[in-house]
Amino acid sequence: ERGDIDAGFAKAKNIVQGEMRIGGQDHFYLEGHISFAIPGEDDEVTVIASTQHPSETQHMVAQVLGIPSNAITVNIRRMGGAFGGKETQANLFAAVAALAARKYRRPVKVRPDRDDDMTATGKRHDFHVDYRIGFDDDGRIAAVDAVFAARCGFSADLSGPVTDRALFHADNCYFYPNVRLRSRPLKTNTVSNTAFRGFGGPQGMVGGERMIEDIAYTLGKDPLEIRKLNFYGGEGRNLTPYHQTVEDNIIGRVIEELEASADYAARREVVLAFNRENHVIKRGIALTPVKFGISFTKTEYNQAGALIHVYTDGSIQLNHGGTEMGQGLYTKVAQVVADEFQVDLDRIKVTATSTGKVPNTSATAASSGSDLNGMAAANAAQQIKARLVGFAAQRYGASEADVAFEPNVVRIGSERIAFADFIKSAYAARVQLSAAGFYKTPKIHWSRAEGRGRPFYYYAYGASCSEVSVDTLTGEYQVERTDILHDVGKSLNPALDLGQVEGAFVQGMGWLTTEELWWDAKGRLRTHAPSTYKIPLASDRPRIFNVRLVEWSVNREETIRRSKAVGEPPFMLGISVLEAISMAAASVAEYRIPPRIDAPATPERVLMAIERLRAATRGKADG
């Protein structure tokens, strides 16, 4: 909460009240849950689990077995996708496997089939948003009051922080002068909903964009005009509802670049002209921004460890607390270590994540995998390098400033020694060639009781422009074109980052358009398999799909190589598709009535919204 809500609404020339339902989403990882438990000596159990949070799985298994955590070792080499669905949900399968392994003194594997996996595991929380907004005749927001209610399921799981993050992102890129945002985590007799890419942020952001949409269609204006008018920026307009100052705001420049490259203004005129001439097929275009906070809001999770061994042949073994689920984390952290030692990437061997090597790790979540583990690995490498520099200076009678690591060699003054030979000589001189690295994110703090602090180290930004065609007789639609410009700071690996942006957009689009969870009257999940749950297909992707990374962005904070997180922020780029569909629907009422399509915007919901708008237009005409 910030400002004076009552005074803000009293001064507002226009007040709009509305509600929105935002559906949940199944993680639909390609590989389902699996755990393999192997009993060892005494009370020891080794668990190979498909988990994003090995340390939590370790602690949970230990609690179930009634033994100390030091008797449990959890290993995870890689997962076939996760998206948050294996952050806490893996604990159940690991605990059951370990319990059986302990009882029967033999290895036990638990692997549910797809139907059982989808039926039993938690999903993205579905939300109901009630909101009231006050604004002037130009569309500048004066006050916002909103309640975000979430279906949490039968247990708490991560619902508290998920609903917190929804509130953190209900502002998106917009400054609310007077604001009150409240969450309502609701216990229900359904599966216990859990983490999902964005962790509540997408639900909050969709709610915020719905408010912008309502303002635009109430005033008969281009929603992008309303968006830009309300951006953070300028004197006294940089403080979030949770009292963090937005210091790294680049959304204005990102939007300006995408407007130009996507030719938004000209294409919008073409869309408006098309809709005037065509009565069945309607088009819509929308350009939406993203501002996403990076850090765990539970401050203690913002830490990571790494372990590096340099062997006498010059090969390097790397272990860290992050888990690989197809996002390229192992590659990025290996790149960091190779860069520190200035050796070829193939010298680095990344071993499976193990609680026996790096303890007390945080989940690979909150988009923080590269930020935390990359910095911890760099710290370990720097410790070893410092010892090697000291050894070289002493051995060769040089100053430490004269020692440098260059591609596959170590330069000492004018002499260059092959890296492997240099390592052999360091070993012979009894230099320690192993180090445990550590990193904790600076500057962040958060008081949940007071609802204020600095929960995020920095923000990642992005924007997407999507154009759709909608059949007003059936509600079916096609995404004709999407242009994306996304901020990853100084990219660690542009190929991996582009893949993350493209995949996140399609997954976000699926959440908001086709992926509908349906329970029958007896509470049974009926969308429990690929035959009934509709993730986006290759044919659903935009016919024209242009994706670029912001080339000029450098993280102002001291992150790993000045990069920015890329796991979750681009997920919300899919909002542009929902907004474009809304514009197409709004065209049947001359863009003067908010269409208010609930998500997912299935063809049925789109058709019902169009019919509702037509009826409202006829009612006005009759009046």
C-alpha positions, -999 to 999 in steps of 0.1 A, spaced: 0 0 0 12 35 -8 -4 70 -9 -40 79 0 -65 56 -17 -96 76 -7 -81 109 -18 -70 94 -51 -104 81 -60 -120 114 -48 -99 133 -73 -103 109 -102 -126 120 -130 -133 84 -140 -137 53 -120 -140 18 -134 -147 -14 -115 -142 -49 -128 -132 -84 -123 -112 -111 -141 -107 -148 -138 -73 -161 -148 -70 -198 -153 -43 -222 -139 -18 -242 -160 -3 -276 -159 35 -277 -161 34 -304 -188 72 -311 -186 82 -337 -212 96 -360 -185 73 -367 -156 83 -371 -120 107 -399 -111 127 -409 -81 151 -437 -76 162 -445 -40 191 -468 -31 197 -479 5 233 -478 17 252 -486 49 236 -480 83 208 -454 78 222 -440 45 199 -435 14 209 -421 -20 181 -406 -40 183 -398 -77 154 -375 -81 139 -353 -108 140 -322 -85 147 -285 -88 155 -283 -51 179 -311 -41 185 -297 -6 148 -295 2 142 -330 -11 171 -341 11 156 -325 42 121 -338 34 133 -374 29 153 -372 62 122 -360 80 101 -388 67 127 -414 76 134 -398 110 171 -395 104 196 -366 100 200 -349 67 237 -361 65 224 -396 59 206 -386 27 223 -377 -5 202 -364 -34 217 -364 -69 202 -349 -100 220 -348 -134 192 -333 -155 155 -330 -159 134 -332 -190 117 -299 -182 103 -286 -148 90 -250 -150 85 -250 -112 66 -282 -111 96 -301 -96 105 -275 -69 83 -289 -41 63 -316 -59 93 -339 -63 95 -344 -25 64 -367 -25 79 -392 -50 114 -391 -34 100 -397 1 78 -426 -10 107 -442 -29 131 -437 0 106 -451 26 101 -482 5 139 -486 -1 146 -483 36 119 -508 46 127 -534 20 165 -528 18 165 -527 -19 165 -500 -47 130 -486 -54 119 -465 -83 87 -444 -84 76 -432 -118 39 -422 -122 24 -422 -157 13 -390 -173 -23 -392 -162 -14 -399 -125 13 -372 -126 -12 -345 -139 -39 -356 -115 -18 -356 -84 6 -327 -88 0 -290 -81 -3 -265 -109 -2 -227 -115 -26 -210 -92 -58 -198 -109 -68 -163 -98 -99 -141 -94 -91 -104 -95 -114 -77 -83 -102 -42 -91 -112 -5 -90 -92 21 -109 -95 59 -109 -81 79 -138 -83 113 -156 -97 120 -191 -62 114 -206 -60 80 -190 -35 88 -164 -40 66 -133 -49 83 -100 -57 53 -78 -58 15 -78 -75 -8 -54 -73 -45 -62 -78 -79 -45 -61 -110 -59 -77 -142 -48 -60 -175 -56 -70 -211 -55 -43 -227 -34 -55 -263 -29 -55 -285 2 -21 -274 16 -1 -242 18 29 -254 -3 43 -222 -18 10 -203 -21 20 -175 3 51 -163 -17 32 -170 -50 4 -146 -40 30 -121 -27 47 -121 -60 14 -115 -78 11 -83 -58 47 -73 -66 39 -75 -103 4 -61 -105 20 -27 -113 41 -41 -142 57 -10 -157 31 15 -144 33 40 -116 2 40 -93 2 73 -73 -23 58 -47 -25 21 -44 -37 -8 -22 -31 -44 -34 -43 -73 -13 -39 -111 -18 -63 -138 -7 -48 -173 -7 -78 -196 -5 -77 -232 8 -97 -254 -15 -103 -292 -18 -82 -295 -50 -46 -303 -57 -21 -282 -38 -10 -256 -63 26 -247 -65 54 -229 -82 51 -222 -119 74 -201 -142 68 -166 -131 56 -177 -96 24 -155 -94 40 -126 -113 22 -135 -145 -12 -135 -128 -5 -101 -112 8 -87 -144 -23 -98 -164 -45 -81 -138 -25 -49 -142 -28 -51 -180 -65 -57 -178 -68 -24 -159 -49 -6 -186 -72 -22 -212 -103 -11 -194 -91 25 -193 -82 25 -230 -116 12 -242 -136 33 -217 -119 64 -232 -118 51 -268 -80 53 -270 -51 31 -282 -41 9 -252 -4 16 -260 -10 53 -255 -24 46 -220 5 23 -213 32 49 -222 13 76 -203 15 56 -171 51 43 -173 74 47 -144 98 76 -149 101 113 -141 102 131 -108 83 113 -80 71 85 -103 96 57 -96 83 42 -63 66 8 -64 36 -1 -42 61 -21 -21 83 10 -17 112 -1 -39 126 26 -61 129 16 -98 165 27 -105 172 8 -138 141 17 -158 147 12 -196 112 3 -206 106 35 -225 136 29 -248 126 -8 -253 91 1 -263 103 29 -286 126 4 -304 100 -23 -308 74 2 -320 97 12 -348 110 -23 -357 75 -38 -356 60 -9 -375 33 -7 -349 16 26 -358 12 18 -395 1 -17 -389 -25 -5 -363 -40 18 -390 -41 -12 -414 -59 -33 -387 -84 -5 -381 -91 -2 -418 -94 -40 -422 -120 -41 -394 -141 -14 -409 -144 -34 -442 -147 -69 -428 -176 -81 -407 -167 -117 -400 -129 -118 -396 -116 -91 -372 -80 -83 -365 -63 -70 -334 -28 -58 -326 -12 -51 -292 21 -40 -278 27 -49 -242 56 -43 -218 72 -64 -191 91 -54 -159 100 -84 -138 118 -84 -105 147 -107 -100 155 -124 -67 138 -148 -43 115 -128 -21 125 -151 7 158 -134 13 177 -164 27 173 -183 -6 195 -157 -24 227 -177 -18 246 -203 -37 277 -225 -34 300 -242 -59 329 -266 -58 358 -266 -83 387 -290 -86 416 -284 -110 434 -317 -117 470 -321 -125 464 -326 -163 448 -292 -164 412 -305 -166 386 -289 -143 356 -304 -125 328 -281 -116 299 -287 -93 273 -262 -81 239 -262 -65 219 -254 -96 199 -280 -115 197 -284 -153 163 -287 -167 170 -279 -204 175 -242 -198 213 -243 -204 224 -235 -168 253 -260 -169 266 -245 -201 264 -210 -188 282 -217 -155 308 -238 -173 314 -208 -196 319 -186 -166 346 -210 -152 363 -214 -186 364 -176 -189 379 -172 -154 407 -196 -162 409 -186 -199 407 -222 -210 386 -240 -237 351 -250 -226 359 -287 -232 383 -286 -203 354 -281 -179 334 -311 -167 302 -303 -150 292 -331 -126 257 -339 -114 242 -317 -88 246 -334 -54 238 -324 -18 270 -344 -10 292 -318 -28 274 -285 -23 251 -284 7 221 -262 16 214 -250 -19 184 -230 -30 160 -242 -56 168 -235 -92 140 -211 -95 131 -174 -95 152 -170 -126 182 -169 -104 201 -201 -115 228 -183 -135 229 -152 -113 236 -172 -81 255 -203 -93 275 -184 -119 288 -160 -92 295 -188 -67 315 -207 -94 334 -175 -103 342 -170 -66 357 -205 -64 377 -201 -96 390 -167 -83 402 -183 -51 422 -209 -70 435 -182 -94 447 -161 -65 467 -190 -51 482 -197 -86 491 -161 -91 509 -160 -57 527 -193 -66 538 -180 -100 551 -147 -86 571 -165 -60 584 -193 -83 595 -170 -111 605 -140 -91 578 -118 -107 553 -94 -93 517 -106 -91 507 -79 -116 529 -96 -142 510 -128 -140 480 -132 -163 457 -160 -175 455 -159 -213 439 -184 -237 451 -218 -226 484 -204 -212 496 -185 -181 518 -155 -189 545 -146 -163 562 -115 -175 573 -123 -211 572 -161 -206 541 -182 -215 535 -216 -200 508 -240 -212 480 -242 -187 483 -279 -180 521 -276 -175 516 -247 -151 491 -267 -131 515 -296 -128 542 -274 -114 517 -258 -90 507 -292 -77 544 -301 -73 547 -270 -51 517 -282 -31 494 -254 -41 457 -262 -32 439 -267 -65 403 -270 -51 380 -244 -37 344 -240 -25 328 -208 -38 300 -189 -23 277 -160 -33 249 -141 -16 229 -114 -34 236 -79 -19 212 -50 -12 180 -69 -9 157 -69 21 120 -74 26 95 -70 55 64 -90 48 47 -77 79 52 -41 67 47 -48 30 78 -28 21 115 -32 13 138 -40 -16 128 -76 -26 145 -74 -60 181 -69 -69 172 -56 -103 145 -57 -130 144 -74 -164 125 -57 -191 109 -67 -224 81 -60 -249 61 -79 -274 39 -69 -303 13 -94 -315 -13 -93 -343 -41 -118 -345 -71 -126 -367 -104 -137 -350 -134 -154 -366 -163 -137 -350 -187 -165 -359 -167 -192 -341 -143 -173 -318 -113 -191 -334 -82 -171 -339 -47 -172 -355 -16 -153 -343 -4 -137 -375 28 -121 -363 47 -115 -331 77 -92 -327 97 -94 -294 125 -73 -280 138 -86 -247 164 -74 -222 189 -99 -208 216 -74 -200 250 -85 -214 240 -120 -225 261 -149 -213 250 -170 -242 227 -153 -268 217 -186 -284 205 -200 -251 188 -168 -242 169 -165 -275 157 -201 -270 144 -192 -236 126 -161 -249 110 -179 -277 99 -209 -255 87 -186 -227 65 -166 -251 49 -197 -266 43 -212 -231 28 -179 -219 6 -177 -250 -6 -212 -243 -15 -204 -207 -36 -174 -219 -53 -190 -249 -56 -228 -250 -45 -244 -218 -77 -249 -198 -79 -270 -166 -113 -285 -161 -126 -303 -130 -160 -321 -131 -187 -317 -104 -171 -344 -83 -138 -326 -83 -120 -349 -107 -95 -334 -131 -107 -342 -166 -79 -325 -185 -53 -350 -174 -36 -360 -206 -24 -346 -240 -57 -358 -255 -77 -333 -233 -52 -307 -222 -42 -284 -251 -7 -271 -250 4 -250 -280 13 -269 -311 39 -260 -337 10 -248 -358 -1 -224 -331 31 -203 -331 29 -169 -348 31 -172 -386 58 -145 -385 80 -147 -354 107 -121 -349 127 -123 -317 156 -100 -307 176 -94 -276 183 -58 -265 219 -53 -277 228 -22 -257 216 -33 -223 242 -39 -195 230 -47 -160 239 -18 -138 241 -42 -108 272 -64 -104 256 -96 -116 276 -124 -134 292 -107 -164 265 -80 -161 239 -103 -175 202 -105 -165 180 -134 -157 160 -149 -186 140 -178 -172 108 -162 -161 106 -126 -175 98 -135 -211 69 -157 -201 48 -126 -197 54 -115 -233 25 -138 -242 2 -112 -227 4 -93 -261 -16 -122 -277 -45 -119 -251 -45 -81 -256 -46 -84 -294 -75 -108 -291 -93 -83 -269 -88 -55 -295 -103 -78 -322 -133 -85 -300 -136 -48 -290 -139 -38 -327 -175 -51 -328 -184 -24 -303 -163 3 -320 -136 -1 -293 -157 18 -267 -166 -11 -244 -140 -31 -224 -142 -67 -238 -130 -83 -205 -122 -118 -218 -112 -142 -190 -81 -163 -194 -76 -187 -210 -92 -170 -240 -105 -202 -256 -126 -198 -288 -157 -203 -266 -148 -174 -243 -138 -152 -272 -171 -159 -290 -192 -153 -258 -173 -120 -253 -180 -109 -289 -217 -118 -285 -219 -99 -253 -203 -68 -269 -227 -70 -298 -256 -72 -274 -243 -42 -255 -239 -22 -287 -275 -31 -298 -287 -21 -264 -271 13 -268 -285 18 -302 -320 8 -291 -317 32 -262 
